[in-house]
Amino acid sequence: MSGYLDTAFASSFGVGADRESLRQLLSSIAGVSGARIETFGFGQRVVRVQAQSNQDVMGKLVRREFYTDNDTRLEDVLDSLAVDTMRSSAHIIVTDGRRGSGAAALAQYKRLGESARAWTSDGGHSSPGLFLMLALDAPFVQVRDDKAGCLASMSVAPIRCPLYAFVFTPRAGSAELLEALRGVHGRLFMMPGMTDEALAVTAARSGAAGAGDLHVFPAQGAVPLTLLYHTDAAPPQGIARVNVLASLATQGSLARFSRDDSLEVQIASAPLLHNAKPKWTPVTNTANAWAAVTSHSLDTSSGALGLMLELRARPEVPPTAYRLELVSTGRPAWVDKFDAPEFGDLTRTYGLTSLFAYLKPRQTTLATLFAGVY
């Protein structure tokens, strides 16, 4: 861990809105107002950090001299977590995630996944919990007498190495901590994923006007956005088409914590009948569907998710309704970039993806919209 710090407190290892550094992560956590921070160091053993205030804790944690052990016994920390059966506190584990053997790494992520699954299980618990994983591509320089952690060359120039915060927190009262983690310039995963009506979904025709009539009915409260597309006269190519860009403004919505997830669009269809409850059938072959999502994207500056839809119609098409759901699969989109394919990788983390086999994440529907073609 000492390689994530320098003695000169240079800019690349420092703090700021665009920094992916250990010091920035620690500063963001310590900045949560009203938090009473009890801090423990762990490596070969768990040791309480003796300090009179949060300020004194920070003064110790941002110095290289604090990190002296050559092991990362995460199991000892998880033993302490298991004692909090009432989920009364937030537990934040900051680590490079590396172990001295492949077997130890796999056992570590098995235990971590099982702990996260138990923590997030509702199972009649009066205080449901959240599990978060924040990954940073942090600056790192190999410290000459430090055999643990990333294996950089002894060059003066830093490389980038994975740094993680594994967070177990009660859902109640976690808003400011979540916002602090989302504000760190890294990649975030939250289990279980959540969304709410604050997720604003809008849509507009994209590109030049085509044949057919497009009607957009904006979302209102709990009523989702609805698109209707119709043509009375087929164009020369036989099928009328229109592209529609649906924009999901995640800022202010719980959905913003799932922006880094693996996202997919699930489509179901039903006959479009007046005053009849749809009987939805999953669409497995979108090539034959009259409504489909051709791509989805993330605007990194605004945090908006974009869905590009294509609606098609011709005069004899049977009136058909489509339900399109943007779903988080419960797995980070970035995790494979941090995961090492074999033990001994110089920078990436061996065993990281095995965590999800034990976490058994659940998918979350972030947004739903409807389209009708007739």
Buried (B, 14 or more C-beta within 10 A) or exposed (E): BBBBBBEEEEEBBBBEEEBBBBBBBBBBBBEBEEBEBEBBBBBEEEEEBEBEEBEEBBEBBBBBEBBEBEBBBBBBBBEEBEEBEEBEBBBBBBBBBBBEEBEBBBBBBBBBBBBBBBBBEEEEBEEBBBBBBBBBBBBBBBBEEBEBBBBBEEEEEBBBBBBBBBBBBBBEEBEEBBEBBBEBBBBBBBBBBBBEEEBBBBBEBBEEEBBBEBEBBEBEEEEBBBBBBBBEEBEEEEBBBBBBBBBBBBEEBBBBBBBBBBBEBBBBBBEBEEEEEBEEEEBEEEEEBBBBBEEBEBEEEEBBBBBBBBBBBBEEBEBBBBBBBBBBBBBBBBBEEBBBEEBEBEBBBBBBBBBBEBBEBEBBEBBBBBBBBB
